[in-house]
Amino acid sequence: MAILGVQMFTLREFTQNEEDLAATLRRVRDMGYRSIQISAFGPIPAGRIQQLCADMDLDIAATHVSWDRLQSELDLVIEEHLLWNCRHTAVGMIPPEQYLSRSGLAQFLVEAEPVIVGLQAAGISFSYHNHRHEFQHFDGQTWLQALLQRAPDINLNLELDTHWIVAGGADPVDWINKAGSCMPLLHLKDFRLDNENRRRFAAVGQGNLNWVDILAEAEKHPIKYYLVEQDNCYGEDPFECLSQSFEFLSGFGLS
């Protein structure tokens, strides 16, 4: 059974200094979550992050690291991950204006290979996190499908995001089936329509995604961490939103 965690981008307003981070991690653990994915933290020393997570009995499951930093500061990124005993990282986004084409895909694969080699030598996996733009078609095939076909060549994993798959017009169940064997991390993210028919992020279980089938398919694959994320809470308390997500998902036996 996968471990349930929080993608900390959800709580980015509350992780910009050490005092706020300590209080935030305590609230995350008190909700019942057992792990986090580090993202958008303020300038807090890596050692202090490690100690605060240890104090709260929270596993650092994974991180999001910018593409620029992965290419220019790989040794430091590896050092931080080893300190945190964190074995998974992902790139949250690569600039679509540079990479969203068949030639851009080829460029990304060339640039990604030495990053993956360096990470793997340290025992750290690397994943690509999708948004909706990767579902654009090029020569009759989506960019993400083309990436998935080439991923085994360089030991690249995917970190699928359920919300963005649907926003791209695709099916999370189908994509989890396609990518599940090379996906240590899965983002659980919901959405609903507001009264003006605008797509809005929602707590998991408070939107329109088919979680029964999504979670049933995910359980068939060796996914280690399910990471809950809500990019925008539209004025609601993000801690309350994460608590609602945890309560819903615990009904499926997750924790």
N, C-alpha and C positions, 0 to 999 in steps of 0.2 A: 504494500500500500504506500502510495506517495505521501510525502510529508507536506503539510500545508504551511505556507509562509506568506509574507507580505512583501510586495514590491514597494520599496520605500519611497518611490516617486510620488505615491499617493499622499505621503505625509511630508513632502519637501519643505513646507513652510515651518515645520517643527523640528528640523534636523540641521539647522545652520550654525549652531554652536553647541559646545559640549553639554552645557546645562540642559538645554532643550532636548538634545538627543537622549540624554539619560532618562528624562521624564517620558519621552515618547516611547523608548524601548520598553520601559516598565509597563506602559499602558498596552502596548502590543502583546507583551507576554501575558498580562492579566486577562486579555481577551481569550487566550487559549492558543494563539499561534506559537509555533515552535522554531520558526526560522524566518530570515529576512533575505531580501535581495537588495544590496546597497545600490543606491542611485540618487544623484543630486544632493549629496551631503555637502555641508559647508566645509571650510578649511580646518578640519579636525584631524589631529595626528592619527595615523593608522594604529599605533599602539593603544591609544585611548579608545578608539572604536572597538578594538579587540577586547579590551578589558571591560568596557561597558556591556558588550554583548555577553561575555562570560559571566558577569555579575547577574545578568537577567536570565541566564540559561537559554540564550537564543543562539542558534546555529546560523552562521553566515553561509547561507546556501549558495549564493551566487552574487554576481555584480553586473551592472551595466557600466561599460567603460567607453569613452568616446573613441571614434575611429582614429582621430588625430593622435590621441594619447597612446593607443595600442601600437601605432606605427613609430612614434617618436620616443616613448618612455617604456618600452616593453619590459626592460630589466626591472624597473621600479614597480611596474604593475605586478610582475611575478613575485617580487619581494613582499609586496603587500598581501597578496593572496596566500602565500605560504605562511605569513604571520597569522592570518585569519583562519588558517586551515580550510580555505575556501577552494574548491576544486572545479568551479564552473564560472565562466564569464561569458558575456554576450555584448555585442554592439547593438545599442538601442536603435540607431538609424545611421545610414550613410547618405550623403547628400544626393537626393534624387536627380538634381540637375546635372550631376557629374556621372552617375552610375546607372540611371534608369534608361537603359538601351541595351541592345545586344553587345555592342562594343564596350559599354560601361560595365556590363556583367563580366566580360572577359578581363577587363582591367581589375575589377574587384578580386576575382579569383587569383590573379597573379600577385596582387598586393597582400592578399590574405594568407597565402601559403607560408611565408616565413613567420608570420605572426602565429599561426597555428603550430608550426614546428617548434617554435620557442616555448609556447605555452605547454604543449604536450610533453616536451622534455622535462618540464617541471611538474607534470601530473595534473595539468589543468585543461579542461575541455573548452572549446570555443564555439559559440552559437550565434546565428543571425536571427535577429528579432524583426518580424514583419510589421508593416503598416498596410494601408489599403492600396497604395500606389503600385506595389509589386504585383497586383493582379491585372495590370494593364497587359495587353497582348502585343507581342512582337513576333512577326512571322508566324502567326497562328497559335502562339503559345504564350502563356503568362510568364512574366519575368521570374516569378517565384518557382514555377515548375521547371524552368530552365536551370535555375540555381540548384534546385533539389536534385536534378539529374547529374549535375557536375559535382555536387557536394562530396560524394564518396572518394573522388579523386584526390581531395586534399584533407580528408577527415574533418569536414565542416559539419556541424550540427545545426538544426533549426530550433528556435525558441518561438513556437507559434503563439499568436495572440488571438483568442477566440473572437473578441470584438472586431478587430481589424479584418479578420477573415470575412466575417459577415458584411462589414462595411465595404469590402472589395467585391461583394457579390458572389462569394464562394461559401462552401459548407464546412464548418469546423470538424464535423464527424469524418467527412471525406479526407480532409487534410491531415487530421491526426492519424488516420489509417495509412496515408501515404508516407508520413514523416516520423511516425512513432518510434521506429527502430533507431533513429538517429536524433532523438530529442530528449535530453535529460531534464529539460525545463519546459513548463507549459504555463502560459499566462491565462488566468481565468478572469474574464472581464465581460460585463454584461452591458446592454443598452436598451433603452426604451424610447418611445416618441413622446414629446411633450404635447401640450394642447395646441401648438402651432405646427405640428408635424415635423419638428426638428429632432434629429437623432441626438440623444443625450446619454452620457455614461450613467450607469446605475450600479448600485450594489448587486452582487451576484445573487440571483434569485428574485430580484426586484424588476427585472426587465423581461425581454422576450426571447432570449436564447433557450434552446432546447437542452437543458442541463442533464436530463435523464440520459439521453443518447450520447451527449458529449462525454460525460463522465464514464459511461459504460464502455465507450470506445477507448478512452484514455487508459482505463484499467487494464486493457489488453497489452499494453506496451510498457517497456522498462523506463517509464518516466519517474525520475527521483523526486522532483519537487513540483507541486502546484503552487503558483504564486499569484495571489489576489492583487488586482490593481484597479484603481478607479482614477482616471486622469484628472477629472474635474467633478467636484461634488456640488457645484452651483449654489454655494452658500450653506449647504448642510454641513454638519460636523463630520469631517472625514473619519474620525475615530468611530463615530456611530455607524457610518457606512461600512467600515471594515468589520465592525462587530456584527452587523446584519449579515454580511457575507459569510462570516465564520459560523454564525448560527444556522444559516441555510445549508452550508456545506457539511456541517457536522451531522446533519440529518442523513447524509450519504455515508456516514462512518469515517469521514476525514477529520484529521486533527494534526 
